[in-house]
Amino acid sequence: MLDQTALLLLIKAFKDQQISAEAFYRQLTETITKQLHCSRASLWLYSDALLSEIIAVDLYDSNEDAHYQGVALHEDDFAPYFEAMRNDGGINAPDAATHPATSCFNEAYFEPNDILSLLDVGIRYNGQLVGVFCCEQVGSVMEWNASQIAFLEQAGKLITFALKPQLQEKFAALF
């Protein structure tokens, strides 16, 4: 299994209020990108109980060494993806362009960004899907191995722990 030390230290610093939420999100996406040796990583939270829109809290592109926030994706535009996340809680798409749940992103997202592979895990609060952590590979296909998948699944649980106060505030009334 991949080393989770950096992730655990980051979460501890955030829980101990040694870093701001913005710094936490930025360091989180950078840390996971480095650990999984992928091009991009992002944390998204659903905006409603219907799980029909997700908004990027932070998207890190290691090729550009840049962070982006606020991008919104809507179920109306990407229905197969939203359905798969609700039903399966995650997506492993080494060939994202042909995967049934992710091919809907080809023209609008994958092709312009040269994204070939995707690995997503759901973020759950009180058993409900409230967000997604996404890893993407640009320019080459990434066959996600068992260690990478296990690391990201564990990271999803740790992210829920770290964000529990924020998730309680945002989603308590929704669920």
N, C-alpha and C positions, 0 to 999 in steps of 0.2 A: 504494500500500500504506500501511496505517496505520503510525504511528511506533512503533517498538519500543524506543526509547531508555529509557523508564522501566522497561520489563520487563527489558532487559539490565542496567541499573544495579541493579535489585532482585536479580537472579540473582547478579550479581557480589558484592554485599554479603553475600548468604547464603553463597556459596561461600567468601568470605574470612572467614566467621564473625563478621561485624560485626552481624548480627541473628540472633535465635533462630529456630528452626523455626516456632514459633507466629506470630511477627511476620511471617515470610516468607509463610506461608499466608494470613494476613489481608491483607497488602499485595498479594499476588498476585491474589486474587479482586477486591479493590477496583480495582487497576490495569486488569485486563482488563475489568471492568464499565465503567469510564470510557472505555477505548479503543474498545470496541464499542458504546457507548451503549445497553447493555441494562440491565435491571432487576436481574438476579441473576446471580451466577457462583459456581461451586463446583468444588472438587477432591475427587474420590472415588478411593479405592484399593480394589482387590479384596482380599478377606480370605483367598482360597484359590486353589489351582491350577485348580480346576474352574470358576472365574469365575462362581460362583453367588451371590455376595453382594458388594455394594460398600458402603463406609462413608465418609461425608462427613468429610474432613479439615478442610475449612472451606467453609461456604456463606455468601456475603455477599448480603444483601438491601439494595440501595441505597435503596429507598423507606422502609425502617425504619432504615437505617444500623445494621444489626445483623448479627452473625456467629453462626453455629450450627455445632456439630460433633457427630459421633457418630451421626447418622441412618443407619440401615442399610436397604438395599433388597435384597430377596431374589428370586432367579429364579423361585421358586414363585409369587410374586405378580405378577411383571412379565416373564414369559417372552419375549414378542415383542421387548421392549427388549434383554434380555440376548443373545438370539440375533442381533439386528441388530448389536450392538456386537462380538460375537465374529466375525461374518461380514464386516461392512463396515468396522469400526474407527471409525465415526462416523455421525452422524445429522444431517441438515439438515431440520428440520420447522417451516416457517413457520406451518403450521396444525397444531399439535401434537395437537389434539383428534381430527383425522381421519387422521393419519399412521399407517400400519399398525404401526410399531414403537413408537409412543409413546401411542397412544390408550388403552393399558392403564392409564395414569396418570390418566385423566380424573377419575374419582370420588374417588380417594384423595388426589390431589396437585394436578392442574391446576385443577379447579373451586374447591377451598377457597382456593387461592393466586392465582386469576385469571390463571394462566399460559396464554398463547396461542401462544407460539412458543418453539422450543428448537433449540439448535445444540450438538452434542456432538462432541468429538474424543477418540480413544483415546490413552492414555499407554502407550508401549511400552518394555519393557526387554529387551534381547537378543532382539528380535523378537517377544516375547510381550506380549499385552495385560495390563497390570497396574493400569490406572486409567482414569479418564475426567475430562475437564474439560468442564463443562457451562455454557452460557449460556442464560438464559431471559428472555423479555420478558413483562411483566405488563401487563394492561389494554389492549394493542393488539397487532396482528399485526406481526411484524418479518420482512420479506423480507430474509434475510441476503444481502448482496452478496458478490461475489468477493473484495473486499479484506478484509472481515470474516472470511470463511472461511479465506483464506490466512493472515491474522494468527493466527487461533486454531490452525490446523494447525502453524504455526511455533512458536507458544507451547507447544504440546504437546511438541515436540522439545526446546525450551529447558527445560521443566519436567523432562523426563527427565534432561537433563544436570545440572540443579541438584540433583535428588533421587537421583542415582546411588548415593552411599554408603548412603542409607536403603533404596533399592530393592535393592541388592546384599544387604544384611543381611536384609531381609524375604523376598525372593523367590528368592535363590540356591538354597536347599534345595528350593523348590517346583518349579523348572523345570530 
